[in-house]
Amino acid sequence: MSTEQKQLTGIAEAVLMAGSQSKLATVLGVSQQLVSKWVRQGWVPMGRILEIEAQYGISRHRLANPRLTDLVGAGAEA
């Protein structure tokens, strides 16, 4: 993974892998505006995390709301 990718949020990386917000939205069956909202906030709703993780191989911990991952701690990745 490049330095640039390490600085991206999980959802921003998913957009790059899909090719655009519109393409990711199509894959997920949502609007581009909703994907744009996720990119701005830096995380996706819990109901979409596993779907994006399976499709693009991005860790669920990088896609989740950081407040939630802070609650479960770093050991939750196992």
DSSP file (Angstrom, degrees, kcal/mol; ACC not computed):
  #  RESIDUE AA STRUCTURE BP1 BP2  ACC     N-H-->O    O-->H-N    N-H-->O    O-->H-N    TCO  KAPPA ALPHA  PHI   PSI    X-CA   Y-CA   Z-CA
    1    1 A M              0   0    0      0, 0.0     2,-0.0     0, 0.0     5,-0.0   0.000 360.0 360.0 360.0 134.6    0.0    0.0    0.0
    2    2 A S     >  -     0   0    0      1,-0.1     4,-1.8     4,-0.0     5,-0.1  -0.279 360.0-109.3 -76.2 164.6    1.4    3.4   -0.9
    3    3 A T  H  > S+     0   0    0      1,-0.2     4,-1.1     2,-0.2    -1,-0.1   0.882 120.1  55.3 -59.5 -39.0    1.8    6.3    1.5
    4    4 A E  H >> S+     0   0    0      1,-0.2     4,-0.6     2,-0.2     3,-0.5   0.911 106.7  49.2 -62.3 -42.6   -1.0    8.1   -0.2
    5    5 A Q  H >4 S+     0   0    0      1,-0.2     3,-0.9     2,-0.2    -1,-0.2   0.856 104.8  59.0 -66.3 -34.5   -3.4    5.1    0.4
    6    6 A K  H 3< S+     0   0    0     -4,-1.8    -1,-0.2     1,-0.2    -2,-0.2   0.798 104.7  51.3 -64.1 -27.7   -2.4    4.9    4.0
    7    7 A Q  H << S+     0   0    0     -4,-1.1    -1,-0.2    -3,-0.5    -2,-0.2   0.628  94.6  92.0 -84.6 -13.9   -3.6    8.5    4.5
    8    8 A L  S << S-     0   0    0     -3,-0.9     2,-0.1    -4,-0.6    -3,-0.0  -0.472  80.2-116.8 -79.2 150.0   -7.0    7.8    2.9
    9    9 A T     >  -     0   0    0     -2,-0.1     4,-2.1     1,-0.1     5,-0.2  -0.395  34.2-105.4 -72.1 164.4  -10.1    6.8    4.8
   10   10 A G  H  > S+     0   0    0     52,-1.5     4,-2.1    32,-0.3    53,-0.2   0.893 121.5  49.4 -60.1 -40.7  -11.4    3.4    4.0
   11   11 A I  H  > S+     0   0    0     51,-0.4     4,-2.0    31,-0.3    -1,-0.2   0.872 108.6  52.5 -70.0 -35.6  -14.4    4.8    2.1
   12   12 A A  H  > S+     0   0    0      1,-0.2     4,-2.0     2,-0.2    -1,-0.2   0.893 109.8  49.7 -65.1 -38.2  -12.1    7.1    0.1
   13   13 A E  H  X S+     0   0    0     -4,-2.1     4,-2.6     2,-0.2    -2,-0.2   0.895 107.8  53.7 -65.6 -39.6  -10.0    4.1   -0.8
   14   14 A A  H  X S+     0   0    0     -4,-2.1     4,-2.4     2,-0.2    -2,-0.2   0.896 107.4  51.4 -61.3 -40.1  -13.2    2.2   -1.9
   15   15 A V  H  X S+     0   0    0     -4,-2.0     4,-2.0     2,-0.2     5,-0.4   0.929 110.5  48.7 -62.3 -45.1  -14.1    5.1   -4.2
   16   16 A L  H  < S+     0   0    0     -4,-2.0    -2,-0.2     1,-0.2    -1,-0.2   0.919 112.5  47.9 -60.6 -43.4  -10.6    5.0   -5.8
   17   17 A M  H  < S+     0   0    0     -4,-2.6    -1,-0.2     1,-0.2    -2,-0.2   0.865 113.3  47.5 -67.0 -35.9  -10.9    1.2   -6.2
   18   18 A A  H  < S-     0   0    0     -4,-2.4    -1,-0.2    -5,-0.2    -2,-0.2   0.798 112.7-119.9 -74.4 -28.9  -14.3    1.5   -7.8
   19   19 A G  S  < S+     0   0    0     -4,-2.0     2,-0.3    -5,-0.2    -3,-0.1   0.031  77.6   3.7 112.1 -26.3  -13.2    4.3  -10.1
   20   20 A S  S  > S-     0   0    0     -5,-0.4     4,-2.2    -6,-0.2     5,-0.2  -0.960  76.4 -98.9-173.9 166.0  -15.6    7.0   -8.9
   21   21 A Q  H  > S+     0   0    0     -2,-0.3     4,-2.6     1,-0.2     5,-0.2   0.897 122.5  53.5 -61.7 -40.0  -18.3    7.8   -6.3
   22   22 A S  H  > S+     0   0    0      2,-0.2     4,-2.2     1,-0.2    -1,-0.2   0.904 108.7  48.0 -63.1 -42.2  -20.9    7.0   -9.0
   23   23 A K  H  > S+     0   0    0      2,-0.2     4,-2.2     1,-0.2    -1,-0.2   0.908 112.8  48.0 -67.1 -41.2  -19.5    3.6   -9.8
   24   24 A L  H  X S+     0   0    0     -4,-2.2     4,-2.2     1,-0.2    -2,-0.2   0.920 110.4  52.8 -63.3 -42.4  -19.3    2.7   -6.1
   25   25 A A  H  X>S+     0   0    0     -4,-2.6     5,-2.4     1,-0.2     4,-1.3   0.908 108.5  50.1 -58.9 -42.8  -22.8    3.9   -5.6
   26   26 A T  H  <5S+     0   0    0     -4,-2.2     3,-0.4     1,-0.2    -1,-0.2   0.926 109.7  50.3 -62.2 -45.4  -24.0    1.7   -8.5
   27   27 A V  H  <5S+     0   0    0     -4,-2.2    -1,-0.2     1,-0.2    -2,-0.2   0.888 117.6  40.2 -59.1 -39.7  -22.2   -1.4   -7.0
   28   28 A L  H  <5S-     0   0    0     -4,-2.2    -1,-0.2    -5,-0.2    -2,-0.2   0.572 109.5-121.2 -88.4 -10.2  -23.8   -0.7   -3.6
   29   29 A G  T  <5S+     0   0    0     -4,-1.3     2,-0.2    -3,-0.4    -3,-0.2   0.850  74.2 112.1  72.6  34.2  -27.3    0.2   -5.0
   30   30 A V  S   <S-     0   0    0     -5,-2.4    -1,-0.3    -6,-0.2     2,-0.1  -0.741  72.0 -85.3-126.9 176.7  -27.2    3.7   -3.4
   31   31 A S     >  -     0   0    0     -2,-0.2     4,-1.7     1,-0.1     3,-0.2  -0.484  28.6-122.9 -83.0 156.1  -27.1    7.2   -4.7
   32   32 A Q  H  > S+     0   0    0      1,-0.2     4,-2.6     2,-0.2     5,-0.2   0.848 113.6  60.4 -62.3 -34.2  -23.8    9.0   -5.5
   33   33 A Q  H  > S+     0   0    0      1,-0.2     4,-1.9     2,-0.2    -1,-0.2   0.870 102.9  50.4 -63.4 -36.2  -24.9   11.7   -3.1
   34   34 A L  H  > S+     0   0    0     -3,-0.2     4,-2.1     2,-0.2    -1,-0.2   0.917 110.2  48.8 -68.3 -42.4  -25.0    9.2   -0.3
   35   35 A V  H  X S+     0   0    0     -4,-1.7     4,-2.4     1,-0.2    -2,-0.2   0.909 109.1  54.4 -61.5 -41.0  -21.5    7.9   -1.1
   36   36 A S  H  X S+     0   0    0     -4,-2.6     4,-2.4     1,-0.2    -1,-0.2   0.894 106.5  51.6 -59.0 -40.9  -20.4   11.6   -1.2
   37   37 A K  H  X S+     0   0    0     -4,-1.9     4,-2.3     2,-0.2     5,-0.2   0.917 109.1  50.2 -61.8 -44.0  -21.8   12.0    2.4
   38   38 A W  H  X>S+     0   0    0     -4,-2.1     4,-2.0     1,-0.2     5,-0.9   0.904 109.9  50.4 -62.2 -41.3  -19.8    8.9    3.5
   39   39 A V  H  <5S+     0   0    0     -4,-2.4    -1,-0.2     2,-0.2    -2,-0.2   0.927 110.5  49.7 -62.8 -44.5  -16.6   10.3    2.0
   40   40 A R  H  <5S+     0   0    0     -4,-2.4    -2,-0.2     1,-0.2    -1,-0.2   0.899 116.0  41.4 -61.9 -41.0  -17.1   13.7    3.7
   41   41 A Q  H  <5S-     0   0    0     -4,-2.3    -1,-0.2     2,-0.2    -2,-0.2   0.722 107.2-128.8 -82.1 -19.7  -17.7   12.1    7.1
   42   42 A G  T  <5S+     0   0    0     -4,-2.0   -32,-0.3    -5,-0.2   -31,-0.3   0.534  75.1  62.8  89.7   6.2  -14.9    9.5    6.6
   43   43 A W      < -     0   0    0     -5,-0.9    21,-0.2   -33,-0.1    -2,-0.2  -0.971  68.4-127.5-155.3 166.4  -16.9    6.4    7.5
   44   44 A V        -     0   0    0     19,-2.7    21,-0.3    -2,-0.3     5,-0.1  -0.813  38.3 -88.7-117.4 158.5  -19.9    4.3    6.3
   45   45 A P    >>  -     0   0    0      0, 0.0     3,-2.2     0, 0.0     4,-0.8  -0.281  40.6-110.9 -62.6 151.6  -22.9    3.0    8.2
   46   46 A M  H >> S+     0   0    0      1,-0.3     3,-0.7     2,-0.2     4,-0.6   0.832 115.1  63.6 -52.5 -37.0  -22.6   -0.4    9.9
   47   47 A G  H 34 S+     0   0    0      1,-0.2    -1,-0.3     2,-0.1     4,-0.2   0.626 107.8  41.1 -67.0 -13.0  -25.0   -2.0    7.4
   48   48 A R  H <> S+     0   0    0     -3,-2.2     4,-2.2     2,-0.1     5,-0.2   0.531  91.1  86.7-108.8 -11.3  -22.6   -1.3    4.5
   49   49 A I  H <X S+     0   0    0     -4,-0.8     4,-2.7    -3,-0.7     5,-0.2   0.932  90.9  44.3 -60.2 -51.0  -19.2   -2.2    6.1
   50   50 A L  H  X S+     0   0    0     -4,-0.6     4,-2.5     1,-0.2    -1,-0.2   0.866 112.1  54.1 -65.0 -35.7  -19.2   -5.9    5.4
   51   51 A E  H  > S+     0   0    0      2,-0.2     4,-2.1     1,-0.2    -1,-0.2   0.927 112.9  41.8 -63.2 -45.7  -20.4   -5.4    1.8
   52   52 A I  H  X S+     0   0    0     -4,-2.2     4,-2.7     2,-0.2     6,-0.5   0.893 113.4  53.6 -70.3 -39.2  -17.6   -3.0    1.0
   53   53 A E  H  X S+     0   0    0     -4,-2.7     4,-2.1    -5,-0.2    -2,-0.2   0.925 112.3  44.4 -60.2 -45.0  -15.0   -5.1    2.8
   54   54 A A  H  < S+     0   0    0     -4,-2.5    -2,-0.2    -5,-0.2    -1,-0.2   0.893 117.5  44.5 -67.0 -40.4  -16.0   -8.2    0.8
   55   55 A Q  H  < S+     0   0    0     -4,-2.1    -2,-0.2    -5,-0.2    -1,-0.2   0.880 131.9  16.8 -73.2 -39.4  -16.1   -6.3   -2.5
   56   56 A Y  H  < S-     0   0    0     -4,-2.7    -3,-0.2    -5,-0.2    -2,-0.2   0.455  94.6-120.5-119.7  -3.5  -12.9   -4.3   -2.1
   57   57 A G     <  +     0   0    0     -4,-2.1     2,-0.5    -5,-0.4    -4,-0.2   0.740  58.3 149.6  71.2  22.7  -10.9   -6.0    0.6
   58   58 A I        -     0   0    0     -6,-0.5    -1,-0.2    -5,-0.1    -2,-0.1  -0.783  54.6-104.4 -92.4 129.8  -10.8   -2.9    2.8
   59   59 A S    >>  -     0   0    0     -2,-0.5     3,-1.2     1,-0.2     4,-0.9  -0.188  18.3-131.2 -55.0 136.5  -10.7   -3.6    6.5
   60   60 A R  H 3> S+     0   0    0      1,-0.3     4,-1.7     2,-0.2     3,-0.3   0.793 107.5  62.8 -58.5 -28.2  -14.0   -3.1    8.4
   61   61 A H  H 34 S+     0   0    0      1,-0.2    -1,-0.3     2,-0.2     8,-0.1   0.793 102.4  49.3 -70.2 -26.5  -12.0   -1.1   11.0
   62   62 A R  H <4 S+     0   0    0     -3,-1.2   -52,-1.5     1,-0.2   -51,-0.4   0.677 114.3  46.0 -82.0 -18.2  -11.0    1.5    8.3
   63   63 A L  H  < S+     0   0    0     -4,-0.9   -19,-2.7    -3,-0.3    -2,-0.2   0.713  96.9  88.9 -94.6 -24.0  -14.6    1.8    7.1
   64   64 A A  S  < S-     0   0    0     -4,-1.7   -54,-0.1   -21,-0.2    -5,-0.0  -0.274  93.7 -85.5 -78.4 159.5  -16.4    2.1   10.5
   65   65 A N    >>  -     0   0    0    -21,-0.3     4,-1.7     1,-0.2     3,-1.3  -0.471  38.6-133.5 -57.8 123.7  -17.1    5.2   12.5
   66   66 A P  H 3> S+     0   0    0      0, 0.0     4,-2.2     0, 0.0     5,-0.2   0.792 103.8  62.9 -56.6 -29.2  -13.8    5.8   14.5
   67   67 A R  H 3> S+     0   0    0      1,-0.2     4,-1.1     2,-0.2    -2,-0.0   0.881 105.2  46.5 -62.8 -36.6  -15.9    6.4   17.7
   68   68 A L  H <> S+     0   0    0     -3,-1.3     4,-1.5     2,-0.2     3,-0.2   0.911 111.5  49.1 -73.0 -42.4  -17.1    2.8   17.5
   69   69 A T  H  X S+     0   0    0     -4,-1.7     4,-1.5     1,-0.2    -2,-0.2   0.845 107.5  56.3 -67.3 -31.0  -13.7    1.3   16.8
   70   70 A D  H  < S+     0   0    0     -4,-2.2    -1,-0.2    -5,-0.2    -2,-0.2   0.850 104.8  53.9 -64.9 -33.7  -12.3    3.2   19.7
   71   71 A L  H  < S+     0   0    0     -4,-1.1    -2,-0.2    -3,-0.2    -1,-0.2   0.876 113.5  39.7 -69.1 -37.3  -14.9    1.6   22.0
   72   72 A V  H  < S-     0   0    0     -4,-1.5    -1,-0.2     1,-0.1    -2,-0.2   0.653 107.3-139.4 -89.0 -15.4  -14.0   -1.9   21.0
   73   73 A G    ><  -     0   0    0     -4,-1.5     3,-1.2    -5,-0.2    -1,-0.1   0.044  30.4 -67.2  81.3 169.6  -10.2   -1.3   21.0
   74   74 A A  G >  S+     0   0    0      1,-0.3     3,-1.3     2,-0.1    -1,-0.2   0.730 120.7  72.8 -69.1 -24.8   -7.5   -2.4   18.7
   75   75 A G  G >  S+     0   0    0      1,-0.3     3,-1.1    -3,-0.2    -1,-0.3   0.575  75.3  83.2 -69.1  -8.3   -7.8   -6.1   19.7
   76   76 A A  G <  S+     0   0    0     -3,-1.2    -1,-0.3     1,-0.2    -2,-0.1   0.597  71.3  77.4 -73.3 -10.0  -11.1   -6.5   17.8
   77   77 A E  G <         0   0    0     -3,-1.3    -1,-0.2     1,-0.2    -2,-0.1   0.715 360.0 360.0 -73.5 -19.1   -9.2   -7.1   14.5
   78   78 A A    <         0   0    0     -3,-1.1    -1,-0.2    -4,-0.1    -2,-0.1   0.486 360.0 360.0 -65.4 360.0   -8.4  -10.7   15.4
